[in-house]
Amino acid sequence: MEFVDRKKEFARLQNALQRKKPQFIAVYGRRRIGKSTLIKKVLDISRGDIYFLADRTSEPSQRQLFSTMVSTNIEGFSMASYPSWESLFVSLNRSIDHRITVCLDEFPYLVKSCPALPSILQKLLDDKKLNFDLIICGSSQQMMQGYVLDSKEPLYGRADEIIKIQPIAPAFVCQALGCDAEQAVREYAIWGGVPRYWVLRENYDSLQDAIENLLLTPEGTLYEEPSKLLYDEMRDTVQASSILSFIGNGANKLSEIASRAEKQATDITPQLSRLKELGFIKKEIPFGESERKSKKGLYHISDPLLRFHYRYVLPYRSLIELGNSQAVLNVLEKTENDYTCQTWEELCRNYISTHGFGNVVYQIASRWWGSYYDAEKEQYTPVELDVVAESFDGKHLFLGECKWQNGNQLIDAKEELERLQTIANGLPFAKDHFVHYALFLKEKPKHPDIAKVFYPDDVLSTL
């Protein structure tokens, strides 16, 4: 798979390294998100740039390994003995005759073996004793944020650039895997925007083969990936994994999660907050309600690979360990459309939030669930709306319905539009708004000209 996207991050790194003075840059993000690949793209080894990947060995071992890397560009550098990181960096400084870039990848491993390292770097940075650009990089979001964003830490306020690497936009799945938009939605529902997952997926002829070999076998490369993700970020991985398991299997309210965990809600709130900060889960609030005040909040797993793991892997782990992954594939086959639809709805909401509709710019789109007044039946009827958004000027309201239908399921656009119009007439927050409607469908419906219809090609084109 070729290097896709990352244009903004690449330009930001390049621009920083072209400044007059040496830069101190911190790059962080989750495992396999592409941090190292991005950094290697801006390094020029022929110029003498140094890329050092730390490991879990002792401090003396790390210093020796680093000096060995330097010696590939500076002959004899590793022959000397360096009793500390400070002496090593100072010696490197004296040995170079031009500005280079040094990257310390997996920086948290270095700090674990030498807790004083951030203070050493602080001293060198404050004394202007580094004549080279320094990039520190790490997969532990919690630790990396602490090093450069925590006011109590030595490196706080020293970084010239702090770059958090985010998942790649879903539109690039088409480019990376060479598939159409419909297939890209199915792929994104499994792998999300993590490029390393895309690279692994590319090794298989079909999505089913990739799922079976990467996720549904004990030897699969991504079989233990969720555990590794949690281990990078959480102290109590057991409770975090339990919470994700409860959410993945339908416990979406705080009270439900606490009940299954057999704990008080206040006991699990810190873990929920941390999982939310890391981007593993999200708290969903009905359109128009305050997150702080609403009592209708629902928790969902937002990371696709974690969502898949806690829906299809963990509940059937015993079968998988016995070699019966086919039983899990059978379950997936029956429920894949419903599973994919959750991702499809999220993409559709993002589309309206970023693209707007009918030359109207909308605020962040969300779901809404509650009851509307059905005038024909003269009663309140419960309903869920997939996409709801209000324009920034407060004059327009957008309502959308999302369906990821089976191949033999023909949606009637006329019926769906009339249903949305009936609901809108009974919604209190729809009054005094110009209401606009659209359908988001996998395939062409019956009466397609009756309503505005968006398909995967439309939605992915701007995401």
C-alpha positions as CSV (number, residue, x, y, z in Angstrom):
1,M,0.0,0.0,0.0
2,E,1.4,3.4,-0.9
3,F,1.7,6.3,1.5
4,V,-1.7,7.9,1.5
5,D,-3.0,11.2,3.0
6,R,-0.9,12.8,5.8
7,K,-0.3,15.9,3.7
8,K,-1.0,18.3,6.5
9,E,1.1,16.4,9.0
10,F,3.9,16.0,6.5
11,A,3.9,19.7,5.6
12,R,3.8,20.7,9.3
13,L,6.9,18.6,10.1
14,Q,8.8,19.8,7.0
15,N,8.0,23.4,7.7
16,A,9.2,23.0,11.3
17,L,12.5,21.4,10.3
18,Q,13.1,24.3,7.8
19,R,13.1,27.0,10.5
20,K,16.2,28.8,11.3
21,K,16.7,27.4,14.8
22,P,16.7,23.7,15.8
23,Q,13.3,22.4,16.7
24,F,12.0,20.2,19.5
25,I,8.9,18.3,18.2
26,A,6.6,15.8,19.9
27,V,4.6,13.3,17.8
28,Y,2.1,10.9,19.4
29,G,-0.9,8.7,18.6
30,R,-2.2,5.2,19.0
31,R,-0.4,2.1,17.9
32,R,-0.1,1.4,14.2
33,I,-1.5,4.9,13.3
34,G,1.5,5.7,11.1
35,K,3.7,7.9,13.3
36,S,7.0,6.2,12.4
37,T,6.2,6.0,8.7
38,L,5.4,9.7,8.6
39,I,8.6,10.7,10.5
40,K,10.8,8.5,8.2
41,K,9.3,10.3,5.2
42,V,10.8,13.7,6.5
43,L,14.2,12.2,7.6
44,D,17.1,12.3,5.2
45,I,19.5,9.5,6.3
46,S,22.0,10.5,3.6
47,R,22.3,13.9,5.2
48,G,23.1,12.2,8.6
49,D,19.6,12.2,10.2
50,I,19.3,9.6,12.9
51,Y,16.2,7.4,13.5
52,F,16.4,5.4,16.8
53,L,13.7,2.9,17.8
54,A,13.9,2.4,21.5
55,D,13.1,-1.0,23.2
56,R,12.5,-2.3,26.7
57,T,16.1,-3.0,27.5
58,S,18.1,-1.2,30.3
59,E,19.4,2.4,30.1
60,P,23.1,1.4,29.4
61,S,21.9,-0.9,26.6
62,Q,19.8,1.9,25.1
63,R,22.7,4.3,25.2
64,Q,25.0,1.8,23.6
65,L,22.4,1.0,20.8
66,F,21.9,4.7,20.2
67,S,25.6,5.4,19.9
68,T,25.9,2.5,17.5
69,M,23.3,4.1,15.3
70,V,25.1,7.4,15.4
71,S,28.4,5.7,14.4
72,T,26.8,4.7,11.0
73,N,27.1,8.4,10.2
74,I,30.0,9.5,12.5
75,E,32.8,7.0,12.3
76,G,34.1,5.8,15.7
77,F,31.3,7.5,17.7
78,S,30.4,4.3,19.5
79,M,34.0,3.6,20.5
80,A,33.7,6.1,23.4
81,S,31.9,5.4,26.7
82,Y,28.9,7.5,27.5
83,P,27.9,7.4,31.2
84,S,24.7,9.3,30.8
85,W,22.3,10.6,28.1
86,E,23.5,14.1,28.7
87,S,27.1,13.2,27.9
88,L,25.9,11.3,24.8
89,F,23.9,14.2,23.4
90,V,26.6,16.7,24.2
91,S,29.2,14.6,22.4
92,L,26.8,14.2,19.4
93,N,26.4,18.0,19.4
94,R,30.2,18.4,19.2
95,S,30.6,15.8,16.5
96,I,28.3,17.2,13.9
97,D,29.3,19.9,11.5
98,H,25.9,20.6,10.1
99,R,22.3,20.6,11.4
100,I,20.7,17.1,11.4
101,T,17.4,15.7,12.8
102,V,17.4,13.1,15.5
103,C,14.2,11.0,16.2
104,L,13.8,9.1,19.4
105,D,10.9,6.7,18.6
106,E,9.0,4.9,21.4
107,F,10.3,7.6,23.8
108,P,8.3,6.2,26.7
109,Y,10.5,3.1,26.7
110,L,13.6,5.4,27.1
111,V,11.9,7.2,30.0
112,K,11.0,4.0,31.7
113,S,14.6,2.9,31.7
114,C,15.8,6.4,32.6
115,P,13.2,8.5,34.4
116,A,15.6,11.5,34.5
117,L,15.7,11.7,30.7
118,P,13.0,14.4,30.4
119,S,14.9,16.6,32.9
120,I,18.1,16.1,31.0
121,L,16.4,17.2,27.8
122,Q,14.9,20.1,29.5
123,K,18.3,21.3,30.7
124,L,19.9,20.9,27.2
125,L,16.9,22.7,25.6
126,D,16.9,25.5,28.0
127,D,20.7,26.0,27.8
128,K,20.4,26.0,23.9
129,K,22.9,23.1,23.8
130,L,21.3,21.1,21.0
131,N,22.3,22.1,17.5
132,F,20.1,19.4,16.0
133,D,16.4,19.0,15.6
134,L,14.9,16.6,18.1
135,I,11.7,14.6,17.5
136,I,10.3,12.4,20.3
137,C,7.6,9.9,19.3
138,G,5.5,7.4,21.2
139,S,2.4,5.2,21.0
140,S,1.3,5.8,24.6
141,Q,-1.0,8.8,24.2
142,Q,-1.3,9.1,28.0
143,M,2.4,9.2,28.6
144,M,3.3,11.4,25.6
145,Q,0.6,13.9,26.5
146,G,2.0,13.9,30.0
147,Y,5.5,14.7,28.9
148,V,4.7,17.8,26.9
149,L,1.2,18.9,28.0
150,D,1.4,18.4,31.8
151,S,2.5,21.6,33.5
152,K,4.2,19.6,36.2
153,E,6.5,17.8,33.8
154,P,10.0,19.0,32.8
155,L,9.3,19.2,29.1
156,Y,6.1,21.2,29.4
157,G,6.2,24.3,27.3
158,R,9.5,23.3,25.5
159,A,8.0,21.7,22.3
160,D,7.9,23.9,19.2
161,E,5.4,21.5,17.7
162,I,3.1,18.9,19.3
163,I,1.5,16.7,16.6
164,K,-1.2,14.1,17.4
165,I,-1.6,11.7,14.5
166,Q,-5.3,11.0,13.9
167,P,-6.8,8.1,11.9
168,I,-6.9,8.5,8.2
169,A,-10.1,9.7,6.6
170,P,-12.4,7.0,5.3
171,A,-12.3,8.2,1.7
172,F,-8.7,7.0,1.4
173,V,-9.8,3.4,1.9
174,C,-10.8,3.3,-1.7
175,Q,-7.3,4.5,-2.8
176,A,-5.4,2.2,-0.3
177,L,-7.4,-1.0,-1.1
178,G,-8.4,-0.3,-4.6
179,C,-12.1,-0.8,-4.0
180,D,-15.3,1.1,-4.6
181,A,-17.1,3.3,-2.1
182,E,-19.6,0.6,-1.0
183,Q,-16.9,-1.9,-0.2
184,A,-14.9,0.9,1.5
185,V,-17.7,1.5,4.0
186,R,-17.6,-2.3,4.8
187,E,-13.8,-2.2,5.2
188,Y,-13.8,0.9,7.3
189,A,-16.4,-0.7,9.6
190,I,-13.7,-3.3,10.5
191,W,-10.3,-1.5,10.2
192,G,-11.2,2.1,10.8
193,G,-8.6,4.7,9.7
194,V,-5.5,2.9,11.0
195,P,-3.2,2.5,8.0
196,R,-1.3,-0.5,9.4
197,Y,-4.5,-2.5,9.5
198,W,-5.1,-1.6,5.8
199,V,-1.6,-2.9,5.0
200,L,-2.4,-6.2,6.7
201,R,-5.8,-6.4,5.1
202,E,-4.2,-5.9,1.6
203,N,-2.6,-9.3,2.0
204,Y,-5.9,-11.2,1.5
205,D,-8.1,-11.6,-1.5
206,S,-11.4,-10.9,0.4
207,L,-12.6,-9.1,3.5
208,Q,-13.9,-12.4,4.9
209,D,-10.4,-14.0,4.4
210,A,-8.8,-11.1,6.2
211,I,-11.2,-11.1,9.1
212,E,-10.7,-14.9,9.5
213,N,-6.9,-14.8,9.4
214,L,-6.2,-11.6,11.2
215,L,-9.0,-11.4,13.8
216,L,-10.6,-14.8,14.2
217,T,-7.6,-17.1,14.8
218,P,-5.4,-17.1,17.9
219,E,-2.3,-16.7,15.6
220,G,-3.9,-13.7,13.8
221,T,-1.8,-10.6,13.8
222,L,-4.6,-8.5,15.2
223,Y,-6.2,-11.1,17.5
224,E,-4.6,-9.5,20.6
225,E,-4.6,-6.0,19.3
226,P,-7.3,-4.6,21.7
227,S,-5.4,-5.9,24.7
228,K,-2.2,-4.2,23.4
229,L,-4.0,-1.0,22.9
230,L,-5.4,-1.0,26.4
231,Y,-2.0,-2.0,27.9
232,D,-0.4,1.0,26.2
233,E,-2.8,3.4,27.8
234,M,-4.6,2.0,30.9
235,R,-3.3,1.0,34.4
236,D,-6.4,-1.2,35.0
237,T,-6.8,-3.0,31.7
238,V,-9.1,-5.7,33.2
239,Q,-11.8,-3.1,34.2
240,A,-11.3,-1.2,30.9
241,S,-11.8,-4.4,28.9
242,S,-14.8,-5.4,30.9
243,I,-16.4,-2.0,30.4
244,L,-15.8,-2.3,26.6
245,S,-17.2,-5.8,26.6
246,F,-20.4,-4.6,28.4
247,I,-20.8,-1.7,25.9
248,G,-20.1,-3.9,22.9
249,N,-22.8,-6.3,24.0
250,G,-25.6,-3.8,24.4
251,A,-25.1,-2.1,27.8
252,N,-25.1,1.5,26.6
253,K,-26.5,3.4,29.6
254,L,-24.2,4.3,32.6
255,S,-26.6,2.5,35.0
256,E,-26.5,-0.7,32.8
257,I,-22.7,-0.7,32.6
258,A,-22.4,-0.2,36.3
259,S,-25.0,-3.0,37.0
260,R,-23.1,-5.5,34.8
261,A,-19.8,-4.5,36.4
262,E,-21.5,-4.9,39.8
263,K,-20.1,-1.5,40.8
264,Q,-21.5,2.0,41.6
265,A,-21.7,4.4,38.7
266,T,-19.2,6.7,40.3
267,D,-16.6,3.8,40.5
268,I,-16.5,3.3,36.7
269,T,-16.9,7.0,35.6
270,P,-13.1,7.6,35.7
271,Q,-12.5,4.6,33.4
272,L,-15.3,5.7,31.0
273,S,-13.8,9.2,30.9
274,R,-10.3,7.9,30.1
275,L,-11.6,5.6,27.4
276,K,-13.5,8.5,25.9
277,E,-10.3,10.7,26.0
278,L,-8.4,8.1,24.1
279,G,-11.1,7.9,21.4
280,F,-12.1,4.3,22.2
281,I,-15.6,5.1,23.2
282,K,-18.0,8.1,22.8
283,K,-21.0,9.3,24.8
284,E,-23.9,10.0,22.6
285,I,-26.5,12.6,23.6
286,P,-29.8,13.2,21.7
287,F,-29.9,16.2,19.4
288,G,-30.6,19.4,21.2
289,E,-29.7,18.3,24.7
290,S,-26.7,19.3,26.9
291,E,-24.1,16.6,27.5
292,R,-23.7,17.9,31.1
293,K,-27.4,17.9,31.9
294,S,-28.9,15.1,29.8
295,K,-29.8,11.9,31.5
296,K,-30.3,10.1,28.2
297,G,-26.6,9.6,27.3
298,L,-25.6,6.4,25.7
299,Y,-22.0,5.0,25.4
300,H,-20.8,3.3,22.3
301,I,-17.5,1.9,21.1
302,S,-16.2,4.4,18.6
303,D,-13.1,2.6,17.4
304,P,-14.1,0.1,14.6
305,L,-11.6,-2.6,15.4
306,L,-12.5,-2.5,19.1
307,R,-16.1,-2.5,18.2
308,F,-15.7,-5.6,16.1
309,H,-13.5,-7.3,18.7
310,Y,-16.1,-6.9,21.5
311,R,-19.0,-7.8,19.3
312,Y,-17.6,-10.8,17.5
313,V,-14.3,-12.0,19.0
314,L,-14.5,-11.8,22.8
315,P,-18.0,-13.4,23.1
316,Y,-16.9,-16.3,20.9
317,R,-13.3,-16.6,22.1
318,S,-13.8,-20.2,23.3
319,L,-15.0,-21.3,19.8
320,I,-12.1,-19.4,18.2
321,E,-9.5,-21.1,20.5
322,L,-11.0,-24.5,19.5
323,G,-10.5,-23.6,15.8
324,N,-14.1,-23.1,15.0
325,S,-13.9,-19.6,13.5
326,Q,-16.4,-20.6,10.9
327,A,-19.2,-20.5,13.5
328,V,-18.3,-16.8,14.2
329,L,-18.2,-16.1,10.5
330,N,-21.7,-17.5,10.2
331,V,-22.9,-15.1,12.9
332,L,-21.1,-12.2,11.2
333,E,-22.7,-13.1,7.9
334,K,-26.2,-12.8,9.4
335,T,-25.5,-9.5,11.2
336,E,-23.0,-7.7,9.0
337,N,-25.5,-5.3,7.5
338,D,-26.7,-4.2,10.9
339,Y,-23.1,-3.9,12.1
340,T,-21.9,-1.9,9.1
341,C,-25.0,0.4,9.3
342,Q,-23.6,1.8,12.6
343,T,-20.5,3.0,10.8
344,W,-22.6,4.1,7.8
345,E,-24.7,6.3,10.0
346,E,-21.6,7.9,11.6
347,L,-20.2,8.6,8.1
348,C,-23.5,10.2,7.0
349,R,-23.6,12.5,10.1
350,N,-20.0,13.5,9.4
351,Y,-20.9,14.2,5.8
352,I,-23.7,16.7,6.8
353,S,-21.4,18.3,9.4
354,T,-18.6,18.9,6.9
355,H,-20.4,19.3,3.6
356,G,-23.7,20.8,4.5
357,F,-26.9,20.4,2.5
358,G,-28.5,22.7,-0.2
359,N,-26.0,25.5,0.4
360,V,-26.8,25.6,4.1
361,V,-24.0,25.1,6.6
362,Y,-25.0,22.9,9.6
363,Q,-23.6,22.4,13.1
364,I,-22.4,19.0,14.2
365,A,-25.0,16.4,13.3
366,S,-26.2,13.9,15.8
367,R,-28.9,11.3,16.4
368,W,-32.2,11.9,18.2
369,W,-34.4,9.5,20.1
370,G,-37.6,10.2,21.9
371,S,-41.3,10.6,21.1
372,Y,-43.1,12.7,18.5
373,Y,-46.8,13.6,18.4
374,D,-48.5,11.6,15.7
375,A,-51.5,13.8,14.7
376,E,-53.2,11.0,12.8
377,K,-53.1,8.6,15.7
378,E,-53.5,11.4,18.3
379,Q,-50.7,9.9,20.4
380,Y,-47.0,10.2,21.1
381,T,-44.9,7.6,19.3
382,P,-41.3,6.6,20.1
383,V,-38.8,7.1,17.2
384,E,-35.1,7.3,16.4
385,L,-33.7,9.7,13.8
386,D,-30.3,8.8,12.3
387,V,-29.2,12.3,11.3
388,V,-30.4,15.6,12.8
389,A,-28.6,18.9,12.4
390,E,-29.5,22.6,12.8
391,S,-28.0,25.3,10.7
392,F,-25.7,27.9,12.3
393,D,-28.2,30.6,11.8
394,G,-30.9,28.5,13.6
395,K,-33.3,28.7,10.6
396,H,-32.9,25.3,9.0
397,L,-33.2,21.8,10.3
398,F,-31.9,18.7,8.5
399,L,-33.4,15.2,9.0
400,G,-31.9,12.2,7.4
401,E,-32.6,8.5,7.4
402,C,-29.7,5.9,6.9
403,K,-30.1,2.4,5.7
404,W,-27.5,-0.2,4.7
405,Q,-30.0,-2.5,3.1
406,N,-29.7,-6.1,2.0
407,G,-29.3,-6.7,-1.7
408,N,-32.9,-8.0,-2.0
409,Q,-34.4,-5.2,0.1
410,L,-35.8,-2.4,-2.0
411,I,-36.3,0.8,-0.1
412,D,-39.3,3.0,-1.2
413,A,-38.0,6.6,-1.1
414,K,-41.5,8.0,-1.2
415,E,-42.6,6.1,1.9
416,E,-39.4,7.1,3.8
417,L,-39.8,10.7,2.9
418,E,-43.5,10.8,3.9
419,R,-42.5,9.1,7.2
420,L,-39.8,11.8,7.9
421,Q,-42.3,14.5,7.1
422,T,-44.9,13.1,9.5
423,I,-42.3,12.8,12.3
424,A,-41.1,16.4,11.7
425,N,-44.7,17.7,12.0
426,G,-44.7,16.2,15.5
427,L,-41.3,17.4,16.7
428,P,-41.3,20.3,19.1
429,F,-37.8,21.4,18.0
430,A,-38.8,21.4,14.3
431,K,-41.2,24.4,14.7
432,D,-40.1,27.7,13.1
433,H,-37.5,25.9,11.0
434,F,-37.2,25.2,7.3
435,V,-37.0,21.4,7.4
436,H,-34.9,19.6,4.8
437,Y,-34.9,15.8,4.2
438,A,-32.6,13.3,2.7
439,L,-32.0,9.5,2.6
440,F,-28.6,7.8,2.8
441,L,-28.8,4.4,1.1
442,K,-26.4,1.7,0.0
443,E,-28.3,1.1,-3.3
444,K,-30.8,2.9,-5.5
445,P,-34.4,2.9,-4.0
446,K,-37.8,2.7,-5.5
447,H,-39.0,6.2,-6.6
448,P,-35.4,7.7,-6.4
449,D,-36.5,11.1,-7.8
450,I,-39.0,11.7,-5.0
451,A,-36.4,12.5,-2.3
452,K,-32.7,13.6,-2.2
453,V,-30.7,10.4,-1.9
454,F,-27.0,10.1,-1.0
455,Y,-25.0,6.9,-1.8
456,P,-21.6,5.7,-0.6
457,D,-19.8,7.5,-3.5
458,D,-21.4,10.8,-2.4
459,V,-20.7,10.5,1.3
460,L,-17.1,9.3,1.0
461,S,-16.2,11.9,-1.6
462,T,-15.9,14.6,1.0
463,L,-14.7,12.7,4.0
